[in-house]
Amino acid sequence: MIGLFRPLALWFALLGGAVGAGLALLTVVSVVGRAVASTPVQGDVELVQMSVAICISLCLPWCQLHGGNIIVDFFTQRMSERASHALDGVGALLLALMCALLSARTVSGAFAVHGAGEQTMILGLPMWWAYGMLAPGLGLTAAIGLWQGVRGLRGLPLKVEA
């Protein structure tokens, strides 16, 4: 599975990084435009709000795959390695469940928002696409968490070095 998850998570993270870089550029252009010519980028706040969520959801799979989420090991540092891996596995399964639910709800939300024809206030962009773009990152994070959870319950480490 790592052979499938690693390249997918990498591409998601690269896309998330590109979105983040684009947002940084948009923000700089808007702030400079506001300061120099009193002409900010119209709808910059709308674009940043929607795109930051997308950026984060795209980077989550890479973070989960590489154990980048916070783990408090104060209570588990004296446990056996196998028991610690099992608890980490339970945590990964809980994360997988949460991300799967969030992914399903964002898809449902995208359909609801599309059906209602909701648009952003300034630019008039349809809002459904932002909801829909959250689902792939959350779904991949859920799949990685499930795989890691099974590994952990077998007493194996969640991260695989390759």
OpenMM code with the backbone's topology and positions (N, CA, C; nanometers):
from openmm import Vec3, app, unit

residues = "MET ILE GLY LEU PHE ARG PRO LEU ALA LEU TRP PHE ALA LEU LEU GLY GLY ALA VAL GLY ALA GLY LEU ALA LEU LEU THR VAL VAL SER VAL VAL GLY ARG ALA VAL ALA SER THR PRO VAL GLN GLY ASP VAL GLU LEU VAL GLN MET SER VAL ALA ILE CYS ILE SER LEU CYS LEU PRO TRP CYS GLN LEU HIS GLY GLY ASN ILE ILE VAL ASP PHE PHE THR GLN ARG MET SER GLU ARG ALA SER HIS ALA LEU ASP GLY VAL GLY ALA LEU LEU LEU ALA LEU MET CYS ALA LEU LEU SER ALA ARG THR VAL SER GLY ALA PHE ALA VAL HIS GLY ALA GLY GLU GLN THR MET ILE LEU GLY LEU PRO MET TRP TRP ALA TYR GLY MET LEU ALA PRO GLY LEU GLY LEU THR ALA ALA ILE GLY LEU TRP GLN GLY VAL ARG GLY LEU ARG GLY LEU PRO LEU LYS VAL GLU ALA".split()
positions = [
    Vec3(0.0806, -0.1206, 0.0000),
    Vec3(0.0000, 0.0000, 0.0000),
    Vec3(0.0849, 0.1271, 0.0000),
    Vec3(0.2010, 0.1182, 0.0629),
    Vec3(0.2854, 0.2371, 0.0686),
    Vec3(0.3232, 0.2828, -0.0721),
    Vec3(0.3357, 0.1866, -0.1647),
    Vec3(0.3691, 0.2200, -0.3030),
    Vec3(0.2598, 0.3002, -0.3720),
    Vec3(0.1379, 0.2886, -0.3238),
    Vec3(0.0269, 0.3678, -0.3770),
    Vec3(0.0115, 0.4996, -0.3009),
    Vec3(0.0190, 0.4911, -0.1681),
    Vec3(-0.0057, 0.6089, -0.0854),
    Vec3(0.1019, 0.7156, -0.0989),
    Vec3(0.2268, 0.6745, -0.1038),
    Vec3(0.3352, 0.7737, -0.1065),
    Vec3(0.3275, 0.8671, -0.2280),
    Vec3(0.3175, 0.8143, -0.3512),
    Vec3(0.3107, 0.9080, -0.4645),
    Vec3(0.1827, 0.9913, -0.4670),
    Vec3(0.0702, 0.9323, -0.4279),
    Vec3(-0.0542, 1.0093, -0.4230),
    Vec3(-0.0444, 1.1225, -0.3203),
    Vec3(0.0031, 1.0886, -0.2017),
    Vec3(0.0162, 1.1896, -0.0962),
    Vec3(0.1154, 1.2982, -0.1377),
    Vec3(0.2218, 1.2588, -0.2063),
    Vec3(0.3199, 1.3565, -0.2535),
    Vec3(0.2566, 1.4532, -0.3526),
    Vec3(0.1826, 1.4013, -0.4493),
    Vec3(0.1193, 1.4881, -0.5488),
    Vec3(0.0147, 1.5793, -0.4855),
    Vec3(-0.0589, 1.5250, -0.3894),
    Vec3(-0.1554, 1.6088, -0.3179),
    Vec3(-0.0826, 1.7210, -0.2444),
    Vec3(0.0275, 1.6874, -0.1770),
    Vec3(0.1028, 1.7877, -0.1020),
    Vec3(0.1636, 1.8921, -0.1948),
    Vec3(0.2140, 1.8490, -0.3090),
    Vec3(0.2694, 1.9453, -0.4054),
    Vec3(0.1607, 2.0387, -0.4572),
    Vec3(0.0440, 1.9840, -0.4841),
    Vec3(-0.0675, 2.0672, -0.5280),
    Vec3(-0.1094, 2.1630, -0.4162),
    Vec3(-0.1154, 2.1115, -0.2928),
    Vec3(-0.1473, 2.1975, -0.1785),
    Vec3(-0.0445, 2.3072, -0.1603),
    Vec3(0.0822, 2.2742, -0.1794),
    Vec3(0.1883, 2.3748, -0.1714),
    Vec3(0.1764, 2.4795, -0.2805),
    Vec3(0.1375, 2.4363, -0.4001),
    Vec3(0.1183, 2.5310, -0.5103),
    Vec3(0.0015, 2.6251, -0.4796),
    Vec3(-0.1051, 2.5699, -0.4231),
    Vec3(-0.2188, 2.6537, -0.3843),
    Vec3(-0.1738, 2.7542, -0.2779),
    Vec3(-0.0969, 2.7075, -0.1793),
    Vec3(-0.0465, 2.7962, -0.0742),
    Vec3(0.0436, 2.9054, -0.1301),
    Vec3(0.1298, 2.8690, -0.2236),
    Vec3(0.2178, 2.9689, -0.2852),
    Vec3(0.1362, 3.0708, -0.3653),
    Vec3(0.0355, 3.0228, -0.4343),
    Vec3(-0.0520, 3.1139, -0.5085),
    Vec3(-0.1245, 3.2097, -0.4158),
    Vec3(-0.1666, 3.1579, -0.3018),
    Vec3(-0.2330, 3.2439, -0.2029),
    Vec3(-0.1382, 3.3496, -0.1480),
    Vec3(-0.0154, 3.3103, -0.1242),
    Vec3(0.0838, 3.4067, -0.0749),
    Vec3(0.1051, 3.5176, -0.1780),
    Vec3(0.1168, 3.4791, -0.3036),
    Vec3(0.1344, 3.5774, -0.4104),
    Vec3(0.0120, 3.6682, -0.4220),
    Vec3(-0.1061, 3.6087, -0.4162),
    Vec3(-0.2297, 3.6869, -0.4218),
    Vec3(-0.2357, 3.7878, -0.3077),
    Vec3(-0.1977, 3.7448, -0.1885),
    Vec3(-0.2011, 3.8332, -0.0727),
    Vec3(-0.1024, 3.9481, -0.0882),
    Vec3(0.0177, 3.9183, -0.1357),
    Vec3(0.1181, 4.0231, -0.1565),
    Vec3(0.0688, 4.1241, -0.2605),
    Vec3(0.0157, 4.0746, -0.3712),
    Vec3(-0.0337, 4.1637, -0.4763),
    Vec3(-0.1474, 4.2514, -0.4220),
    Vec3(-0.2363, 4.1922, -0.3444),
    Vec3(-0.3485, 4.2672, -0.2899),
    Vec3(-0.3028, 4.3730, -0.1899),
    Vec3(-0.2114, 4.3355, -0.0999),
    Vec3(-0.1630, 4.4310, 0.0008),
    Vec3(-0.0849, 4.5440, -0.0661),
    Vec3(0.0022, 4.5101, -0.1602),
    Vec3(0.0788, 4.6140, -0.2303),
    Vec3(-0.0150, 4.7027, -0.3111),
    Vec3(-0.1126, 4.6417, -0.3780),
    Vec3(-0.2094, 4.7207, -0.4549),
    Vec3(-0.2892, 4.8143, -0.3673),
    Vec3(-0.3253, 4.7664, -0.2489),
    Vec3(-0.4003, 4.8505, -0.1549),
    Vec3(-0.3135, 4.9661, -0.1045),
    Vec3(-0.1864, 4.9375, -0.0739),
    Vec3(-0.0972, 5.0389, -0.0176),
    Vec3(-0.0516, 5.1407, -0.1221),
    Vec3(-0.0230, 5.0935, -0.2418),
    Vec3(0.0345, 5.1808, -0.3441),
    Vec3(-0.0724, 5.2548, -0.4246),
    Vec3(-0.1753, 5.1833, -0.4672),
    Vec3(-0.2714, 5.2447, -0.5590),
    Vec3(-0.4156, 5.2393, -0.5088),
    Vec3(-0.4336, 5.1995, -0.3844),
    Vec3(-0.5687, 5.1850, -0.3263),
    Vec3(-0.6582, 5.0945, -0.4108),
    Vec3(-0.5957, 4.9926, -0.4718),
    Vec3(-0.6713, 4.8967, -0.5532),
    Vec3(-0.6338, 4.7537, -0.5132),
    Vec3(-0.6941, 4.7027, -0.4072),
    Vec3(-0.6661, 4.5633, -0.3701),
    Vec3(-0.7286, 4.4675, -0.4706),
    Vec3(-0.6889, 4.3453, -0.4654),
    Vec3(-0.7502, 4.2421, -0.5490),
    Vec3(-0.8923, 4.2206, -0.4977),
    Vec3(-0.9894, 4.2397, -0.5841),
    Vec3(-1.1285, 4.2215, -0.5442),
    Vec3(-1.1536, 4.0750, -0.5077),
    Vec3(-1.2164, 4.0524, -0.3942),
    Vec3(-1.2497, 3.9164, -0.3519),
    Vec3(-1.1339, 3.8390, -0.2950),
    Vec3(-1.0254, 3.9091, -0.2594),
    Vec3(-0.9075, 3.8386, -0.2088),
    Vec3(-0.9384, 3.7590, -0.0825),
    Vec3(-1.0202, 3.8138, 0.0049),
    Vec3(-1.0531, 3.7436, 0.1291),
    Vec3(-1.1331, 3.6172, 0.0985),
    Vec3(-1.2269, 3.6255, 0.0051),
    Vec3(-1.3044, 3.5081, -0.0345),
    Vec3(-1.2132, 3.3981, -0.0876),
    Vec3(-1.1237, 3.4359, -0.1750),
    Vec3(-1.0324, 3.3384, -0.2353),
    Vec3(-0.9411, 3.2755, -0.1306),
    Vec3(-0.8909, 3.3564, -0.0390),
    Vec3(-0.8024, 3.3048, 0.0648),
    Vec3(-0.8780, 3.2105, 0.1576),
    Vec3(-0.9972, 3.2477, 0.1994),
    Vec3(-1.0745, 3.1625, 0.2899),
    Vec3(-1.1002, 3.0251, 0.2296),
    Vec3(-1.1423, 3.0214, 0.1058),
    Vec3(-1.1727, 2.8924, 0.0425),
    Vec3(-1.0457, 2.8132, 0.0135),
    Vec3(-0.9450, 2.8812, -0.0338),
    Vec3(-0.8245, 2.8118, -0.0779),
    Vec3(-0.7378, 2.7606, 0.0361),
    Vec3(-0.7384, 2.8270, 0.1502),
    Vec3(-0.6594, 2.7788, 0.2640),
    Vec3(-0.7120, 2.6430, 0.3093),
    Vec3(-0.8430, 2.6284, 0.3150),
    Vec3(-0.9013, 2.4995, 0.3537),
    Vec3(-0.8621, 2.3906, 0.2543),
    Vec3(-0.8640, 2.4231, 0.1271),
    Vec3(-0.8249, 2.3264, 0.0242),
    Vec3(-0.6776, 2.2906, 0.0398),
    Vec3(-0.5930, 2.3900, 0.0606),
    Vec3(-0.4497, 2.3686, 0.0796),
    Vec3(-0.4248, 2.2732, 0.1964),
    Vec3(-0.4909, 2.2979, 0.3076),
    Vec3(-0.4723, 2.2135, 0.4256),
    Vec3(-0.5177, 2.0711, 0.3980),
    Vec3(-0.6343, 2.0549, 0.3376),
    Vec3(-0.6845, 1.9188, 0.3131),
    Vec3(-0.5933, 1.8423, 0.2177),
    Vec3(-0.5313, 1.9120, 0.1244),
    Vec3(-0.4402, 1.8442, 0.0315),
    Vec3(-0.3091, 1.8041, 0.0977),
    Vec3(-0.2677, 1.8764, 0.2000),
    Vec3(-0.1419, 1.8451, 0.2688),
    Vec3(-0.1590, 1.7428, 0.3810),
    Vec3(-0.2819, 1.7207, 0.4279),
    Vec3(-0.3052, 1.6259, 0.5366),
    Vec3(-0.2562, 1.4830, 0.5087),
    Vec3(-0.2776, 1.4282, 0.3877),
    Vec3(-0.2312, 1.2905, 0.3650),
    Vec3(-0.0796, 1.2749, 0.3836),
    Vec3(-0.0041, 1.3690, 0.3337),
    Vec3(0.1417, 1.3631, 0.3476),
    Vec3(0.1822, 1.3707, 0.4942),
    Vec3(0.1168, 1.4598, 0.5660),
    Vec3(0.1429, 1.4754, 0.7092),
    Vec3(0.1129, 1.3451, 0.7833),
    Vec3(-0.0008, 1.2837, 0.7547),
    Vec3(-0.0374, 1.1592, 0.8223),
    Vec3(0.0579, 1.0462, 0.7849),
    Vec3(0.0929, 1.0366, 0.6602),
    Vec3(0.1816, 0.9290, 0.6137),
    Vec3(0.3169, 0.9345, 0.6832),
    Vec3(0.3636, 1.0545, 0.7114),
    Vec3(0.4960, 1.0712, 0.7711),
    Vec3(0.4932, 1.0982, 0.9210),
    Vec3(0.3793, 1.0760, 0.9832),
    Vec3(0.3701, 1.0915, 1.1281),
    Vec3(0.3879, 1.2342, 1.1736),
    Vec3(0.3417, 1.3290, 1.0935),
    Vec3(0.3592, 1.4698, 1.1263),
    Vec3(0.2550, 1.5248, 1.2214),
    Vec3(0.1539, 1.4465, 1.2531),
    Vec3(0.0526, 1.4925, 1.3485),
    Vec3(0.1079, 1.4815, 1.4897),
    Vec3(0.0543, 1.5604, 1.5773),
    Vec3(0.1017, 1.5636, 1.7157),
    Vec3(0.0633, 1.4341, 1.7865),
    Vec3(0.1606, 1.3739, 1.8524),
    Vec3(0.1367, 1.2560, 1.9351),
    Vec3(0.1912, 1.2870, 2.0735),
    Vec3(0.1063, 1.2746, 2.1723),
    Vec3(0.1488, 1.2954, 2.3102),
    Vec3(0.1853, 1.1586, 2.3661),
    Vec3(0.3142, 1.1365, 2.3882),
    Vec3(0.3599, 1.0042, 2.4322),
    Vec3(0.3968, 1.0002, 2.5804),
    Vec3(0.3497, 1.0980, 2.6554),
    Vec3(0.3814, 1.1043, 2.7977),
    Vec3(0.3394, 0.9752, 2.8697),
    Vec3(0.2203, 0.9247, 2.8374),
    Vec3(0.1681, 0.8074, 2.9056),
    Vec3(0.2177, 0.6766, 2.8444),
    Vec3(0.2660, 0.6827, 2.7234),
    Vec3(0.3028, 0.5590, 2.6542),
    Vec3(0.4532, 0.5343, 2.6459),
    Vec3(0.5340, 0.6266, 2.6953),
    Vec3(0.6783, 0.6112, 2.6781),
    Vec3(0.7364, 0.4922, 2.7544),
    Vec3(0.6656, 0.4439, 2.8559),
    Vec3(0.7147, 0.3287, 2.9311),
    Vec3(0.6486, 0.1979, 2.8867),
    Vec3(0.5607, 0.2059, 2.7898),
    Vec3(0.4944, 0.0855, 2.7390),
    Vec3(0.5883, 0.0106, 2.6450),
    Vec3(0.5530, -0.1138, 2.6213),
    Vec3(0.6297, -0.1906, 2.5226),
    Vec3(0.6066, -0.1284, 2.3849),
    Vec3(0.6986, -0.1549, 2.2954),
    Vec3(0.6881, -0.1005, 2.1609),
    Vec3(0.5608, -0.1486, 2.0926),
    Vec3(0.5303, -0.2757, 2.1111),
    Vec3(0.4100, -0.3336, 2.0495),
    Vec3(0.2828, -0.2664, 2.1021),
    Vec3(0.2740, -0.2444, 2.2340),
    Vec3(0.1567, -0.1799, 2.2926),
    Vec3(0.1461, -0.0345, 2.2459),
    Vec3(0.2581, 0.0322, 2.2367),
    Vec3(0.2588, 0.1700, 2.1892),
    Vec3(0.2113, 0.1778, 2.0442),
    Vec3(0.2576, 0.0854, 1.9618),
    Vec3(0.2140, 0.0823, 1.8218),
    Vec3(0.0635, 0.0547, 1.8136),
    Vec3(0.0140, -0.0333, 1.9018),
    Vec3(-0.1289, -0.0650, 1.9014),
    Vec3(-0.2120, 0.0591, 1.9370),
    Vec3(-0.1675, 0.1349, 2.0370),
    Vec3(-0.2394, 0.2580, 2.0723),
    Vec3(-0.2322, 0.3607, 1.9598),
    Vec3(-0.1162, 0.3698, 1.8967),
    Vec3(-0.1034, 0.4590, 1.7806),
    Vec3(-0.1992, 0.4143, 1.6704),
    Vec3(-0.2151, 0.2829, 1.6564),
    Vec3(-0.3081, 0.2288, 1.5567),
    Vec3(-0.4517, 0.2675, 1.5863),
    Vec3(-0.4896, 0.2625, 1.7139),
    Vec3(-0.6248, 0.3049, 1.7515),
    Vec3(-0.6439, 0.4529, 1.7167),
    Vec3(-0.5443, 0.5329, 1.7465),
    Vec3(-0.5519, 0.6751, 1.7120),
    Vec3(-0.5634, 0.6964, 1.5621),
    Vec3(-0.4887, 0.6195, 1.4840),
    Vec3(-0.4954, 0.6317, 1.3381),
    Vec3(-0.6333, 0.5903, 1.2870),
    Vec3(-0.6910, 0.4869, 1.3481),
    Vec3(-0.8256, 0.4446, 1.3075),
    Vec3(-0.9301, 0.5518, 1.3407),
    Vec3(-0.9148, 0.6156, 1.4561),
    Vec3(-1.0072, 0.7240, 1.4917),
    Vec3(-0.9929, 0.8413, 1.3943),
    Vec3(-0.8698, 0.8728, 1.3582),
    Vec3(-0.8461, 0.9789, 1.2604),
    Vec3(-0.9070, 0.9402, 1.1259),
    Vec3(-0.8913, 0.8136, 1.0873),
    Vec3(-0.9479, 0.7665, 0.9604),
    Vec3(-1.0995, 0.7819, 0.9608),
    Vec3(-1.1620, 0.7453, 1.0712),
    Vec3(-1.3072, 0.7581, 1.0820),
    Vec3(-1.3494, 0.9047, 1.0703),
    Vec3(-1.2795, 0.9920, 1.1419),
    Vec3(-1.3120, 1.1339, 1.1374),
    Vec3(-1.2952, 1.1900, 0.9959),
    Vec3(-1.1848, 1.1571, 0.9304),
    Vec3(-1.1600, 1.2091, 0.7957),
    Vec3(-1.2592, 1.1518, 0.6942),
    Vec3(-1.2970, 1.0255, 0.7103),
    Vec3(-1.3962, 0.9664, 0.6208),
    Vec3(-1.5310, 1.0376, 0.6363),
    Vec3(-1.5700, 1.0644, 0.7606),
    Vec3(-1.6952, 1.1372, 0.7839),
    Vec3(-1.6886, 1.2787, 0.7268),
    Vec3(-1.5777, 1.3472, 0.7497),
    Vec3(-1.5619, 1.4828, 0.6960),
    Vec3(-1.5641, 1.4822, 0.5434),
    Vec3(-1.5005, 1.3835, 0.4834),
    Vec3(-1.4989, 1.3731, 0.3376),
    Vec3(-1.6403, 1.3529, 0.2835),
    Vec3(-1.7133, 1.2614, 0.3456),
    Vec3(-1.8506, 1.2356, 0.3015),
    Vec3(-1.9389, 1.3585, 0.3209),
    Vec3(-1.9227, 1.4267, 0.4323),
    Vec3(-2.0049, 1.5448, 0.4597),
    Vec3(-1.9698, 1.6616, 0.3665),
    Vec3(-1.8422, 1.6743, 0.3276),
    Vec3(-1.8079, 1.7827, 0.2351),
    Vec3(-1.8650, 1.7548, 0.0963),
    Vec3(-1.8680, 1.6279, 0.0559),
    Vec3(-1.9308, 1.5934, -0.0722),
    Vec3(-2.0805, 1.6242, -0.0658),
    Vec3(-2.1439, 1.5827, 0.0428),
    Vec3(-2.2861, 1.6113, 0.0619),
    Vec3(-2.3110, 1.7618, 0.0637),
    Vec3(-2.2251, 1.8337, 0.1330),
    Vec3(-2.2364, 1.9791, 0.1381),
    Vec3(-2.2190, 2.0432, 0.0013),
    Vec3(-2.1279, 1.9886, -0.0778),
    Vec3(-2.1059, 2.0417, -0.2127),
    Vec3(-2.2321, 2.0274, -0.2970),
    Vec3(-2.2969, 1.9122, -0.2878),
    Vec3(-2.4210, 1.8926, -0.3630),
    Vec3(-2.5314, 1.9871, -0.3137),
    Vec3(-2.5402, 2.0040, -0.1823),
    Vec3(-2.6424, 2.0926, -0.1259),
    Vec3(-2.6193, 2.2378, -0.1676),
    Vec3(-2.4941, 2.2818, -0.1604),
    Vec3(-2.4609, 2.4193, -0.1967),
    Vec3(-2.4802, 2.4408, -0.3470),
    Vec3(-2.4464, 2.3392, -0.4257),
    Vec3(-2.4679, 2.3482, -0.5708),
    Vec3(-2.6166, 2.3598, -0.6011),
    Vec3(-2.6956, 2.2762, -0.5346),
    Vec3(-2.8402, 2.2796, -0.5561),
    Vec3(-2.9027, 2.4124, -0.5162),
    Vec3(-2.8476, 2.4747, -0.4130),
    Vec3(-2.8992, 2.6037, -0.3669),
    Vec3(-2.8454, 2.7194, -0.4499),
    Vec3(-2.7433, 2.6931, -0.5326),
    Vec3(-2.6858, 2.7978, -0.6167),
    Vec3(-2.6093, 2.9033, -0.5387),
    Vec3(-2.5532, 2.8653, -0.4240),
    Vec3(-2.4806, 2.9627, -0.3419),
    Vec3(-2.3539, 3.0105, -0.4119),
    Vec3(-2.3298, 3.1415, -0.3973),
    Vec3(-2.2129, 3.2039, -0.4570),
    Vec3(-2.1454, 3.2933, -0.3540),
    Vec3(-2.0175, 3.3245, -0.3808),
    Vec3(-1.9478, 3.4173, -0.2924),
    Vec3(-2.0053, 3.5574, -0.3122),
    Vec3(-1.9909, 3.6404, -0.2103),
    Vec3(-2.0545, 3.7734, -0.2118),
    Vec3(-1.9936, 3.8687, -0.3154),
    Vec3(-1.8624, 3.8730, -0.3231),
    Vec3(-1.7980, 3.9743, -0.4075),
    Vec3(-1.7762, 3.9255, -0.5499),
    Vec3(-1.7160, 3.8085, -0.5638),
    Vec3(-1.6830, 3.7584, -0.6969),
    Vec3(-1.7962, 3.6801, -0.7631),
    Vec3(-1.8900, 3.6340, -0.6835),
    Vec3(-1.9995, 3.5551, -0.7396),
    Vec3(-1.9565, 3.4170, -0.7855),
    Vec3(-1.8497, 3.3654, -0.7244),
    Vec3(-1.8033, 3.2305, -0.7599),
    Vec3(-1.8949, 3.1270, -0.6967),
    Vec3(-1.9214, 3.0178, -0.7679),
    Vec3(-2.0005, 2.9118, -0.7054),
    Vec3(-1.9212, 2.8505, -0.5898),
    Vec3(-1.9888, 2.8278, -0.4776),
    Vec3(-1.9188, 2.7787, -0.3594),
    Vec3(-1.9044, 2.6273, -0.3562),
    Vec3(-1.9786, 2.5546, -0.4377),
    Vec3(-1.9764, 2.4090, -0.4305),
    Vec3(-1.8391, 2.3516, -0.4619),
    Vec3(-1.7659, 2.4153, -0.5510),
    Vec3(-1.6365, 2.3595, -0.5899),
    Vec3(-1.5381, 2.3589, -0.4732),
    Vec3(-1.5450, 2.4589, -0.3866),
    Vec3(-1.4542, 2.4623, -0.2717),
    Vec3(-1.4857, 2.3468, -0.1770),
    Vec3(-1.6141, 2.3215, -0.1538),
    Vec3(-1.6532, 2.2077, -0.0702),
    Vec3(-1.6051, 2.0768, -0.1328),
    Vec3(-1.6317, 2.0629, -0.2611),
    Vec3(-1.5948, 1.9390, -0.3307),
    Vec3(-1.4454, 1.9128, -0.3325),
    Vec3(-1.3658, 2.0188, -0.3353),
    Vec3(-1.2207, 2.0000, -0.3415),
    Vec3(-1.1596, 1.9609, -0.2074),
    Vec3(-1.2364, 1.9696, -0.0994),
    Vec3(-1.1870, 1.9236, 0.0303),
    Vec3(-1.1892, 1.7713, 0.0396),
    Vec3(-1.2823, 1.7093, -0.0279),
    Vec3(-1.3055, 1.5651, -0.0132),
    Vec3(-1.1866, 1.4764, -0.0526),
    Vec3(-1.1182, 1.4996, -0.1633),
    Vec3(-1.0088, 1.4079, -0.1984),
    Vec3(-0.8978, 1.4004, -0.0934),
    Vec3(-0.8546, 1.5139, -0.0421),
    Vec3(-0.7499, 1.5137, 0.0603),
    Vec3(-0.7948, 1.4434, 0.1866),
    Vec3(-0.9177, 1.4728, 0.2286),
    Vec3(-0.9709, 1.4074, 0.3482),
    Vec3(-0.9888, 1.2577, 0.3253),
    Vec3(-1.0336, 1.2198, 0.2063),
    Vec3(-1.0511, 1.0783, 0.1738),
    Vec3(-0.9197, 1.0024, 0.1724),
    Vec3(-0.8167, 1.0620, 0.1132),
    Vec3(-0.6859, 0.9963, 0.1111),
    Vec3(-0.6283, 0.9875, 0.2517),
    Vec3(-0.6482, 1.0899, 0.3320),
    Vec3(-0.6025, 1.0848, 0.4711),
    Vec3(-0.6732, 0.9721, 0.5454),
    Vec3(-0.8021, 0.9550, 0.5204),
    Vec3(-0.8776, 0.8462, 0.5836),
    Vec3(-0.8217, 0.7098, 0.5420),
    Vec3(-0.7916, 0.6941, 0.4144),
    Vec3(-0.7376, 0.5657, 0.3660),
    Vec3(-0.6007, 0.5372, 0.4287),
    Vec3(-0.5164, 0.6384, 0.4371),
    Vec3(-0.3846, 0.6214, 0.4984),
    Vec3(-0.3999, 0.5892, 0.6463),
    Vec3(-0.4896, 0.6595, 0.7145),
    Vec3(-0.5134, 0.6326, 0.8563),
    Vec3(-0.5644, 0.4918, 0.8801),
    Vec3(-0.6515, 0.4436, 0.7938),
    Vec3(-0.7019, 0.3063, 0.8059),
    Vec3(-0.5886, 0.2059, 0.7899),
    Vec3(-0.5073, 0.2259, 0.6888),
    Vec3(-0.3928, 0.1365, 0.6650),
    Vec3(-0.2964, 0.1396, 0.7835),
    Vec3(-0.2693, 0.2597, 0.8336),
    Vec3(-0.1795, 0.2711, 0.9480),
    Vec3(-0.2420, 0.2106, 1.0736),
    Vec3(-0.3719, 0.2274, 1.0889),
    Vec3(-0.4399, 0.1699, 1.2047),
    Vec3(-0.4284, 0.0190, 1.2089),
    Vec3(-0.4459, -0.0444, 1.0952),
    Vec3(-0.4318, -0.1900, 1.0876),
    Vec3(-0.2882, -0.2299, 1.1196),
    Vec3(-0.1924, -0.1562, 1.0675),
    Vec3(-0.0511, -0.1840, 1.0993),
    Vec3(-0.0268, -0.1733, 1.2492),
    Vec3(-0.0763, -0.0665, 1.3083),
    Vec3(-0.0547, -0.0447, 1.4510),
    Vec3(-0.1169, -0.1544, 1.5355),
    Vec3(-0.2381, -0.1963, 1.5011),
    Vec3(-0.3029, -0.3029, 1.5775),
    Vec3(-0.2300, -0.4360, 1.5645),
    Vec3(-0.1534, -0.4509, 1.4592),
    Vec3(-0.0691, -0.5704, 1.4418),
    Vec3(0.0644, -0.5564, 1.5150),
    Vec3(0.0833, -0.4439, 1.5821),
    Vec3(0.2060, -0.4205, 1.6560),
    Vec3(0.3195, -0.3645, 1.5733),
    Vec3(0.2875, -0.3180, 1.4527),
    Vec3(0.3881, -0.2614, 1.3626),
    Vec3(0.3880, -0.1093, 1.3741),
    Vec3(0.5009, -0.0445, 1.3441),
    Vec3(0.5017, 0.1015, 1.3476),
    Vec3(0.4131, 0.1582, 1.2363),
    Vec3(0.3534, 0.2754, 1.2609),
    Vec3(0.2655, 0.3356, 1.1614),
    Vec3(0.3425, 0.3838, 1.0403),
    Vec3(0.4614, 0.4401, 1.0650),
    Vec3(0.5427, 0.4923, 0.9549),
    Vec3(0.6236, 0.3798, 0.8938),
    Vec3(0.6369, 0.3855, 0.7627),
    Vec3(0.7192, 0.2897, 0.6905),
    Vec3(0.8289, 0.3695, 0.6223),
    Vec3(0.9497, 0.3379, 0.6545),
    Vec3(1.0655, 0.4059, 0.5925),
    Vec3(1.0974, 0.3356, 0.4619),
    Vec3(1.0953, 0.4118, 0.3547),
    Vec3(1.1301, 0.3524, 0.2244),
    Vec3(1.1862, 0.4589, 0.1335),
] * unit.nanometer
topology = app.Topology()
chain = topology.addChain("A")
for resn in residues:
    res = topology.addResidue(resn, chain)
    for name in ("N", "CA", "C"):
        topology.addAtom(name, app.Element.getBySymbol(name[0]), res)
